[in-house]
Amino acid sequence: QSQFRDDHSILDLLTADYTYLNERLAKHYDIDGIYGTHFRRVDLADDARAGLLGKAGILTVTSYAHRTSPVVRGKWLLENILGTPPPPPPPDVPALSENEDKNVRPLSVRERMEAHRSNPVCASCHNVMDPLGFALENFDGIGRYRSINIAGDPIDASGTLANGVSVDGPLDLRNALI
């Protein structure tokens, strides 16, 4: 509503340094001082939360119930922000392996994706989608910011976009998209 009422630029959808929060969402974003169920405009101190790329709703619908998905996030960005949807996957593509063996060090999503896209047929699309999604890996499956992955290692949110631009995290991605 604010976007239209206040006649904001379309770029504000990616750059807005404010959002609308109630107490419950403010707690999710680790923002203090917001009370009650009423949504109100709040200036954001954390640049990672700016614009649509930092919103829990977008980050949640572009994840699976139990983990993030750089592929789903990258595909969403290609379709909804860049207007260039990827082709459908080839038939019989195996699902990404999960960390089911509790006796083995869990692999990060990035490590499992790198094994998956070693197949040249898969790599052609994943080389375009994955860097977009990896840049948002600091956000977990429900949009909470994190710096450590499931394996206990620092998040690697780096990648090279299809146009050759290097990104490392949501701020670099936002700047590259703009």
Buried (B, 14 or more C-beta within 10 A) or exposed (E): EEEEEEEEEEEBEBBBEEBEBBBEBBEEBEBEEBEEEEBEEBEBEEBBBBBBBBBBEBBBEBBEEEBBBBBBBBBBBBEEBEEEEBEEEEEEEEEBEEBEEEEEEBBBBBBBBEEBBEEEEBEEBBBBBBBBBBBBBBBBBEBBBEEEBBBEEEBBBBBEBEEEBEBBBBBBBBEBBE
